C-alpha cells in the first residue's frame, strides 16, 4: 500500500482546528505548506522524531526561510541531561520553533530532567538563551596586512 499524501490527509482532517502532521522526515514537498484552497494543509510539521543519537542534519530554515519557525517541530528522545542546552540551541538554530526533548524514548513517562528542559525552553522564549548566531565571532579582529611585489627582473 502506498503511503498517504500528506496534503490529502491533512486537508481531510482539518476542520478549522490546529493540525499537526508528523512526517518524521524532511518535508521536501512545499505544496503541503502553501496550499490555500481550503486553508493551510497543516499548521505544524513534525519533521524530526527520533532518538538523540540518530538525529539527522535537516534544517527547515535552509529549505523554507520565509516560514514561521512555529510551523516546525522536533521530538527528540533519550537526550542526556548534559546535552539539553546544546541540543535545544542546535534545533532552534536550524529553524525549529517547537522543540520537545525527553530523557527517555518513551514519552508516556515523566522526563527525569523536566525542569532543565522547561528552563531551556523558557530561555529561548524570553530571549536570554545565547545562540550560536549571537556569539562573539571576532569579526572585529584586525585585517591581515598584505604586501604586493613583482619578481620580474627584466
N, C-alpha and C positions, 0 to 999 in steps of 0.2 A: 504494500500500500504506500503510495506517495505521501510525503509529508504535506500537511495543510499549508496553504498560502497564508502567511502572517497577516496580510491585509484583509483577506476574506474572513478569517476567524475573528479578528478584532472588530471589524465592522458588524459582523453578525451578533457579537456580544455587547457592543457599545450601545447603551440606551441613555446616553447623556451622563453617565457615571464616569468616574476616573477609571481608565482602562490601563492595565499593566500587562505587557506581553513579555514573557521570559523566553528569550531565544537561547541564552546560554552561549551565544557565539556572536561574532561581529555582525552588525546589520549593514550589509552592503547594498541592499535594495532600497534606494531612497524614496520609492513610491509609497512605502509604508509611512514615511514621515510627512510627505507633502499632500496626501490625499485629502481633498476638501469637499467632495461631493456630498458626503453625509457626516462631515466633521472629521476630526483627526482620527486616523486609524487607531492610534494608541497615544496615551498621554506620557507613559513611561515605558522604556525598553530596558529590560534586564539583560545586558549583553555579556556579563561575567557572572558565573555562578559555579565556583569551583573551590577546591582546596587551596590553601595558601601556597603550597609547594608546586602547584600545577598551573599557575596563572600565566596567561599569555601577555602579549605586549600591545594588544589593540587599544587604540586611543580614539574615543568618539570625537574629540575636538579636532583631530587631524582630518577626519572624514567630513565632519559636519560642524565647522567653526561658527556658523550662524545660529545653530540650535541652542536653546536654553539648556544649561547643564542639568536641570532637573528632569530632562527627558531621558537621562541615562542613569542606570542603577547598576551597582555591583554587589553581589553577595559573596562574601569570602569567608570560608570556614577554616578551622584549625590555625588561626592566627596566633602566634606566640605573643605573650604579654609584652615582651621587649620589642616587638615589631609593629605594635599598633600604630604609633605615631608615624613611622616610616611608611607603612602600608597606606594609611589614610592620605598622607601627603602625596604619595605616588598616584593614587587613584583620583584625587581631586585635581591634580595637575594634568592628568590625562583627559579631563573634561567631564568626569562623572560628578553629578550633583547629589546623588544619593549613594552613600557607601555604608553597607552593613557588614560589620566584622563580628565573627563569633569565635570563641575559643575551642569549639568543637565542630565536628562535621554534622552533628545532629542539632538542628535548630529548635527542636522541641524542649531542650533542656536550657536552663538559665545559664548564660555565659559566666564563666569564672571571673572574667575581667570586665564586667558590665560597666562599672564606674569609670574605668580607664577609657573605654570606648566612648561613653557619653561625654566625658571631659574633652576628648579629642574632637568629637563632632561639634560640641559647643564652641570650641576654639575656632573651628572653621567658620561657623555661623556668625560669631561676633567679630571675626577678623583678627583675632590675636594669634592665630596659627602662623608660623613662619613657613612660607612656601619657598620652594627652590627658586621660583621666578623672582622672589623678593630678596634673596640673599645677596650679600656683597659679592659682586662679580669682578671686582678690581678693574673696572673699566677706566678708572682714573689713573692708572699706572702710567709712568712716563713712556712716551712713544720711543721706539728704538731709533737710534741715530744711524743714518746711512751715509756712506762716503762713496761717491762715484769717481771713477778714474778711467783712463784709457791706457791700454797696454800697447797701443800701436806706436812703434818707434821709427817709423819711416820718415 
